[in-house]
Amino acid sequence: MTAGTYLLILFGSTLTAFGGIWLKRGASAVVLDQGLWPMARTAVFNVQLLFGLVCYILPIGIWIYLLRAHDLSKIQPLLAVVYVITPIFAILFLHESVSLMRWGGIFFIIIGVALVSQS
């Protein structure tokens, strides 16, 4: 795989992680206790949710492009880098705390991504 392929994977994963941040922020404004219509209305007109959805949908195009050129069994595990990026973004943008146990799991994900990328 070329450096461009890795950059596309990183870009798509970064978009997906930002999507999670936007969805989390937008979810707090969705009305859940007043019935289906108020919930749908607050969700449909929520710009943050819209940004989150766009950030989730755009990487699909990148994914399709990558699948044309590479084996699924190699590309799919590399997308796990989103599980590394997301907690970093959650700390930076949502001020969440990530436990040492969770960082341990993320470390194993990094090892797995590195192994797959070398195979």
C-alpha positions as CSV (number, residue, x, y, z in Angstrom):
1,M,0.0,0.0,0.0
2,T,1.1,3.5,-0.7
3,A,1.4,6.5,1.6
4,G,-1.6,7.9,-0.2
5,T,-3.7,4.9,0.8
6,Y,-2.6,5.3,4.5
7,L,-3.5,9.0,4.3
8,L,-7.0,8.2,2.9
9,I,-7.5,5.7,5.8
10,L,-6.4,8.3,8.3
11,F,-8.5,11.0,6.7
12,G,-11.6,8.8,6.6
13,S,-11.0,7.7,10.2
14,T,-10.6,11.3,11.3
15,L,-13.8,12.3,9.6
16,T,-15.6,9.4,11.4
17,A,-14.1,10.4,14.8
18,F,-15.3,14.0,14.2
19,G,-18.7,12.6,13.3
20,G,-18.9,11.0,16.7
21,I,-18.0,14.2,18.4
22,W,-20.7,16.1,16.4
23,L,-23.3,13.4,17.1
24,K,-22.5,13.5,20.8
25,R,-22.8,17.3,20.9
26,G,-26.0,17.3,18.9
27,A,-27.6,14.4,20.9
28,S,-27.7,16.6,24.0
29,A,-30.2,18.9,22.3
30,V,-32.6,16.2,21.1
31,V,-35.9,16.2,23.1
32,L,-36.7,12.7,24.2
33,D,-39.4,13.0,26.8
34,Q,-42.1,14.8,24.8
35,G,-43.0,12.2,22.2
36,L,-41.9,11.1,18.8
37,W,-42.7,14.4,16.9
38,P,-40.7,16.7,19.1
39,M,-37.8,14.3,19.1
40,A,-37.8,14.0,15.3
41,R,-38.2,17.8,14.9
42,T,-35.3,18.6,17.2
43,A,-33.1,15.9,15.6
44,V,-33.9,16.9,12.0
45,F,-33.2,20.6,12.5
46,N,-30.1,20.0,14.7
47,V,-27.0,21.3,12.8
48,Q,-24.6,19.3,14.9
49,L,-26.4,16.1,14.2
50,L,-26.3,16.9,10.5
51,F,-22.5,17.6,10.6
52,G,-22.1,14.3,12.4
53,L,-24.0,12.4,9.8
54,V,-22.1,14.0,7.0
55,C,-18.8,13.1,8.7
56,Y,-20.1,9.5,8.9
57,I,-21.3,9.4,5.3
58,L,-18.3,11.0,3.5
59,P,-15.9,8.2,4.5
60,I,-18.1,5.7,2.7
61,G,-16.8,7.2,-0.6
62,I,-13.2,6.8,0.6
63,W,-14.0,3.2,1.7
64,I,-15.5,2.3,-1.8
65,Y,-12.4,3.8,-3.5
66,L,-10.0,1.8,-1.2
67,L,-11.9,-1.4,-1.7
68,R,-11.5,-1.2,-5.4
69,A,-7.7,-1.4,-5.0
70,H,-7.1,-3.4,-1.8
71,D,-8.2,-6.6,-0.1
72,L,-11.0,-6.2,2.5
73,S,-9.0,-8.3,4.9
74,K,-6.2,-5.8,4.9
75,I,-8.2,-2.5,4.8
76,Q,-10.9,-3.3,7.3
77,P,-8.6,-3.8,10.3
78,L,-6.7,-0.6,9.5
79,L,-10.0,1.4,10.0
80,A,-9.6,0.5,13.6
81,V,-7.4,3.6,13.9
82,V,-10.7,5.4,14.5
83,Y,-10.8,3.8,17.9
84,V,-7.5,5.6,18.7
85,I,-8.5,9.0,17.3
86,T,-12.0,9.1,18.9
87,P,-10.8,9.1,22.5
88,I,-8.2,11.7,21.8
89,F,-10.9,13.9,20.2
90,A,-13.3,13.1,23.1
91,I,-10.7,14.5,25.5
92,L,-9.9,17.6,23.4
93,F,-13.4,18.5,22.4
94,L,-15.8,17.0,24.9
95,H,-13.4,17.1,28.0
96,E,-14.1,13.5,28.7
97,S,-11.7,11.4,30.7
98,V,-10.3,8.2,29.4
99,S,-9.3,5.6,32.0
100,L,-6.0,3.8,32.1
101,M,-7.8,0.5,31.3
102,R,-9.3,2.0,28.1
103,W,-5.9,3.4,27.1
104,G,-4.5,-0.2,27.6
105,G,-7.2,-1.5,25.1
106,I,-6.3,1.3,22.7
107,F,-2.6,0.3,22.9
108,F,-3.6,-3.2,21.8
109,I,-5.6,-1.8,18.9
110,I,-2.5,0.2,17.8
111,I,-0.4,-3.0,17.9
112,G,-3.1,-4.8,15.9
113,V,-3.2,-2.0,13.3
114,A,0.6,-2.0,13.0
115,L,0.7,-5.8,12.5
116,V,-2.0,-5.8,9.9
117,S,-0.4,-2.9,8.0
118,Q,2.9,-4.9,7.8
119,S,1.3,-8.1,6.5
